[in-house]
Amino acid sequence: QVQLVESGGGLVQAGGSLRLQCAASTRTFNNYAMGWFRQAPGKEREFVAGIDWRGGKTAYGDSVKGRFTISRDNGQNMVFLQMNSLKSEDTAVYYCAARLYGIQAYTDAADYNSWGQGTQVTVSS
């Protein structure tokens, strides 16, 4: 399994932006599809965004389409989530996930093998 460390969370006002990043500890990062999920208190984990191993395919949850953008830098072993026009309902713990030999942008949590510890995002209204 690959170790994943998220950062970039914090407190932001509604309408603001945050950029999350996830660092992966592997020499073969370009073999992994990556994803972002989130979980708010009392709610189930929700798919946010996914990207394939080369960065050519992306997928987004319906609630974030047009506001969030996932990207990756295979040279730096990093994946990013740019979050714009944040809403109070975006408040959650955001998790980075990885899947080995990831040729698609996977949307199901069961498709991922490794998970980070999460970073809190709080949007105040």
Secondary structure by P-SEA (a helix, b strand, c coil): cbbbbbcccccccccbbbbbbbbbcccccccbbbbbbbbcccccccccccccccccbbbbcccccccbbbbbcccccbbbbbbcccccccccbbbbbbbccccccccccccccccccbbbbbbcc
